[in-house]
Structures are given as structure tokens and as C-alpha cells.
Amino acid sequence: MQIDFHHAVTYVCCRLAGMDDAGAAVVAHAAQYVDDATNDGPLQFATGERYVRVTSAHQTLDLRLNSDAADNRMVWVPFHFLPGNDAVAPGTDADEAFIRRMVCRPNSQVAQEMVFDCIERQDKVFALHRLGVALHTYVDTWAHQGFVGMVNDFNKVDAIQVQPDPAYRNTEVYADLTSGATRAKAFVAGHLPVGHASVLTFPDLPFLRWSFTRDNGEKVVRDNPGDFLVAAQNMFDMARRYVARDRNLASADLPAADRQAIDTLLRNTIALEGEERHKAWAEAIAQGRFSFGPTQVDYIDSGPGSWKFQAVGQDPDVEDGSERFDFTPAFLTSHWKRFHDAVQHHRLFILHELLPRHGLSAS
């Protein structure tokens, strides 16, 4: 999924679940920032303070990072391709059994337990930021289902087919997705089969109906708008449980008019770039198309107005340690630091507590 879902839909679902504007804004910002926090390493302060962050995303086609088996497991597995821990048929080869258990599955027991832990442990100062990180991972189990967050031949794809849905079949988007250039990109990306690289951004486009055939001949049919609507419904339910501080709160349907508005925007906002679709969502929220009323939402990933800029007063993204920031006590309570604290807590919880609880060692 991209910024339109991770930021805008997360905000909408949190508001519909009873969260106030300020809380929903933090959760939604953190959910999207998972994709934008691609830098790691220490921040050095002029007076000697230091803060070390970790990354929660790699660029999909970053061959240097994604070819590092240890490094990509620390990023793709806990944040984007949470293992579903599928049951494995008796007699399955041990190597194959491990890969099958690592396949991402929508709303798996593992995924639910991840969010439940956020609901039960709201005492952390970064609790809202952690919820945003967890909800990013949670809804990605629908978009990224059927792929593994490692470089593995299981992710190799032989052919991709775009369904000519009436919503987009006569658009430039359809022409682009079915072009020779797109097929060539998929062929190149398939040489490093990490996650869904072999099918490019197809799993992340909310309007798309498509299918693909694995190298082993298995055909997989995907209905993104249907899957994304189900993801929104489940995220709404998890946000309701968070607000109620009750993981066992019974499920409830999205309000009918809100559900229809979400479905319409998912199916009919036809653009390849998430930022373009995000503009449509922000406009819909500002116009009051949802039952919580009109409000302004925005997201700034870097530069003035960004969480990092607010935390340290600048955002040069110098990674060689030569930049020295001015430290103020406000840094310790900044959204940027709390987000990165949440990222480290989330990664540790997933890799060293949650997955081992299910018999998986994947770090």
C-alpha cells in the first residue's frame, strides 16, 4: 500500500473508531512514515548527545540493501511482509516448510496478536506511534499477501495479467500497466525476488484487479479494491479496540455511508502515483465526505514542517556523521524520536517475541 491508504485511510478509520483529530493524525503520520524512514545510523549533537535510529523501509529496487539477506530480513519481515505462519503439510521438506510459514497472509493470527499487544500496552509514551507502525504492518498483510519478505525464489513470477476493469480500461494508467516497458521492469525486478518486486507496485494500487502466475505454475487472482476495503474494515475494528482498551471488543461494521465513501475512493481514484491519490483523499476529508466532519489533513515527510525538522531544527539527512545538530530537551519528546523509538520496539517485539512465540526464528 502507499500513502493514500497508509496515511489517509488510516486517519479516516481511526476517526471513525472514535479517536480525536490529534491522536488520529499521529497514528496516520506514523503509519505512512514507516515507508519513508529509509535512513539509519546515529544523529550526533554538538554538545555530545547521540541518538541511533534504525530504518523501517528500503527502496524496492535498492539492489545493494535488498541483496543483503540479513539486512532485508530486519526490514521487510517485521514491517511489510509479516509471516502468516501457514500450517505445513506433513512430509514437507524443512527448507520449503520454513518458507511456507514465512509467507505473508491477510489478518493472520500473528498479525492480530501484533495489534492486540499495542492495545494492551498503551503505557508507552510512543504508544500512538507504535500503533501507527503496527497498523501499517497489519494492513500490508492484505496488499502483500502471498509473498515472502526475503530474497527467495518463491517470489518469482512468470506472468502478470491486468484485468480490463471498466473503471480504468480506457485510461492511460491501463496502457502504462500493460505496456512493454512495464513488462521489462518486472522482468528486471524479478532477478532479485524480494517481497513483491517481481510484480512491481501492482499489489499497492487500490483500484487494480489483476492476476499473476508463479514460476511453479500456480495462478493467483487479486482483487485489490475488495481486499483494501476488507483491510479498512479490520483496521477500523482494531482502532475501536484500541480506543476502548479492549482487545475482545466485538466487531462492528463501518458506518454504511463511510464504507461507501471509502469503497468509491478506492475504486475510482485512478492514478499510478500514491501522492496523486492521496490528494483526492485529502480533498474528500476536507469536504466532509466522512461522518466525523470536514477537517484538514496533510503529511510532510521531510524539510520544514516534518517530524524530523521539528525535532532537530533542520533536515539535511547527512549520513556520514559529519553533521552536528543542536540538542534541546524538546528532542526527547518529539514525534520523530518517539516514532523511531516505536520502530525499534516494534522490530524487537516481532522478531524476538511474537514470531518465536509461534515457533519462528527469522531475524
N, C-alpha and C positions, 0 to 999 in steps of 0.2 A: 504494500500500500504506500501511498505517497501523501504529500502534505494536505491534500483536500480531505482525506479520511483521518489521518493521524492527528491533525490539528482541528479542523472544522467539525468533523463528525464526532470526535471525542468531546469537544466543547458542548455540542448540542446534546449528546447523550447524558453528559454529566449535569447539565442544567435541567433536563427533563427528569433526571433522577432526584432532583431536589437540592443540588449543590448551588451555592450562590455564585455570582459572576466572578468574584475574585478567586475562589477555590477552583472553579472550572477552568479559569484562564491558566492557572498554574499547572493543573493536570494536563491540559491540552498542549501547552507550550513544552512541557517535559516530554510528552508523548512524541511530538514531532522532533524535538532536539536530539532524540536517540539517533535519528538518521543524519543529523548534522554535526554531531560530536565526533569528527574523524581525526582529531589530533590528540596525541597523548604526550606524556612526559611532564616535567616539572615546570611550575611557574616560580621564578625567582624574584624575591622582593629586595629592594635596595637596602633595607635595614636587617636582612638576614632571614626573614621568614621564607617559607617554602611550602608549596602545595603540589602534590603529584596527582595527576589525573590519568584515567585510562580511557581508551576510545570505545565507543559503542557501535561504530559502523566503519565499514570500508567501502570505497567505491567498488561497484560490482566488477569492473574491468581493470582493477588495480592488480596487475599480474604479480608484482613484487610481493605485496602483502597476502594476497589470496593464495599464492603458491606455498606460503609458509603454513604447513599443516597445524603446527601448534598455535600460531597466532590467529588463524581464521577460526579455529575452534573456540577461542576465547571471545570472539565477536559474534559470529553467525549463530552458533548454537544457543547461547543464553539470551540473545536479544531479538533474533529474527527467524530462526528455524527451531523452535523449541521441540525436542523429541517427543513423539507421541507414545512411545513405549508399546508398540503393537505386540500382540501375542504372536509367537512364532511357532510354526508347525513342528511337531516332533521330528527329529532326524535332520533338521536344517543345519547346514554347515555353520560352525561357530562364527566365522567372519561374516557370512551373509546374515546370520541371526542378529548380530550387533547392528549392522546397517539397517535392517528392517525395523529394529527398535528405535533407531535414531531418526526415522522418517517423521517429518512434521505432520501432525493431524489436527483438524479443527476441534477446538473445545475438548481436548483430551483431558483425562483425569489429572495429568501432570500440569496442564495449563490452568485448570480450575484451582488446583492446590496453590499454584503460584499467586493467583489473585486473592485467594482466601487468606494467605499469610499477610498480605497487605491490609486486609480488612481487620484482622485480629491484632495487628501490631501498629496501631496508629500513634504510639507514644513518641515515635521518632520525629525530630524537628524537620526531617525531609520526607515525612510520610506522604504528602501530596505529590511531591516529585517522584517518589518511588512508585506511587500508584500510576502516574503517567507512564513511567518506564514499563511497568508490568502490563498496562493496557495496550501499549504499543506491541509488546511481545504477544499478548493474548489475541488481538485481532489479526496479527500476522499469521496465526495458525490457520486462518481461513484462506488468506491470499497465497500463502506459501505451502499449503498442504501438498503432500506428495513429493517433496524434495528434502534433501539432507543438507544440513549446514556445514558440510565439509567438502573437500575435493574428492569426489568419488564417482565411479562410472555409473552408479545408479541414477545420477542426474543427467546422463547423456540422453539426448533426444534425437530421433531420426527425422521427424517431420512435424511441422506446425500447420494447422488449418484454422483460418479465421472464418467464423460463421457470418454470412452476409445479413446481419440483423437490420431490419428496416430503420432503426434509429441512426445508423451510421453508414449503411452500404453505399450511399451515393455521395459520400463526403471524401475530402482529401485524406482524412485520417485512415479510412479503409484502404485507399490507394497506397498510402505510405506503408501500412502494416502488411500488405500483400505484395509489396514491391520486391524486385530482385535485390535491391540494396539491403532491405531488412533481412531477407534470407541469407545474404552474405554475412551480415553482422552476427546472425545466430550461428552460422557455421564457424566463424572465428571464435565466438564466445564459447562454443561447445568444446574447444580444445582445453579449457580449464573449467571442468564441470563442477563448479562450486555453487551450491544453492540452485536458484533458477536461472543462472546465467545463460544456459542453453536456450531459454525461451525469452530472453531479454526482459522487458518490462511488462510482458503480456499478463502475468498474474496480478499486476498492480493497477491495471486500468479498470475502473469500476464499471464502465459501460460495456465491456467486451465479453462476447461469447465466442469460445474458441475450443480447440482440441489439439492434442499432440500425441504422437506415438513414440514410445520409448524405444531404445535400441533393441530391447528384447521382444518387441512386437506388441506390447500392451498399449491399447488405446485409452486415453484419458480425456473425458469430456468435461469442460469447465464452463460454468455459467457465473461469471463474476458478479453481475448485478444481484443475482439471487443470493450468492454467497456473502456478499458485502452487506446486504440487508440483514441476513441472519447474524452476521458479526456485530452489527449495530444493535440489534435486539439483545444479544447476550452481553455486550458492553454496558448497555443501559441497565440490565439486571444486576451486573456486578457493581456498577456505580450506586444503585439503590441500596445494595447490601452494605457498601462502604458507608454511605450516609447514615444508615440505620445501625451501623456497627454490629451487623448480624449476618454471618455467612449463610445461615439457614433460612433467611427470608425467602418466602415463596416467590416464584417467578411471576411477573406481570407483563402484559403486552405493552408495547409502546402505545401512547395515545394515537388513535386512528388517524387523525389529521396530520400529526407529526410523522407518523410512519409513512404516510403517503407522500409527504413533502421530501423525506429522505429518499424514498424509492425513486421519485421523479428526478431528483437531482443526480442520483447515482446513474440512472439510465440515460438521461438526456443531456448531461454536460459532456459534450463530445470534444475532447482535446487531448492530445498526447502528453502535454506537459502538466504536471501536477499543479504548478503555480497558476496556470490559467484556470484550471477547475477550481482551485482554492478561491480565486476572485469571485467566481459565481456563488460559492457557498457563503463567503463573507457578505456579499450583497444580499443574499437571501436572509441571512441572520439580521442584518441591519434593517431590512424591510419588515421585519416582524413576522416572517412566514412560519415561525415556530411558536408554540403556545406560551413560552416564557417571555415573549415580547421582544421588541426591537432592541438591539444592542450592537455596539461596535466591537469587532474582534480583529486583531492583527497579530502578525508574527514577524519578528526581526531576528534573523539568525546570527548576524554579525554587524559590527560597526555601531555607531551611535544608536542608543535605544535597545541594544541587545543585552541579554543577561550578562555576557562577559564584560561588555563595556561598562555596565552599571557596577560590576564587581571590582574592576581594576582601573577604570577610567580611560582605557584605551583597548584596542583590539588588533594589534599588529600581527598576531599569530606567528611570531618568530619562534622557531622550534629548535634553534641551536644553543639556547641557553644564554645568548648574548644580551637579550632584553631584560631589564630590571624594572619591575613595577613598583609603584608607591603603595605601601601597605597602609590600610586603615582598618580599624576594628569592624567596620561595616562589612568587610570582605567575609568575615566568619558567618554572617547571617544572610549573605547574598543568595539569590536564586541560583546563580551559576555554581557556587560551591555546593549548595545543597543538592542541586541536580547531580553533580559529579560524585558527591557522597552516596546518593541513591544508586547511581550506576555501579559503583564498586560494591555496595551492599547487595544489589540485585545479582550481579555476576557471582559473587561468593555464595549467595543463597542457592542459586540454580545449580552451579557446578559442584558445590561441596556439601550441600544438604539435600535439596529436592531430588536431583537425579539419583544420587546414591540411595536415597530412601526407596527408589524404585529399582534398585539393583544396577544402575548405570554409572559408569565412570567415564566421563567424556572430556575432561579438561586436558 
